[in-house]
Amino acid sequence: MNVIQPKKLLLTKWTAVQPIAKNKHFLVSKIVKPESSESPDMAIEWIELEAVFSKSITRMRWQDLRDTTMWKQGWV
């Protein structure tokens, strides 16, 4: 299991174990917090991964990066 601190995810590098639409290397380009305006310090809900080669954007839950069968931290 990858150890991740959600607040430090922005601009981190990730490698997909199995290529996603022929893309293997990704960069966390955006952190999406809940739309509730009650508390600006609410936990992170989603992230956007940008493929390095094609520049396509994939939105996913940040907790999915913990799965070492799908993601490796850094560009491997």
Sequence and secondary structure as in RCSB ss.txt:
>XXXX:A:sequence
MNVIQPKKLLLTKWTAVQPIAKNKHFLVSKIVKPESSESPDMAIEWIELEAVFSKSITRMRWQDLRDTTMWKQGW
V
>XXXX:A:secstr
     GGG TT EEEEEEEETTEEEEEEEEEE  S  S TT    EEEEEETTT  EEEEEGGGGG TTTEEES 
 
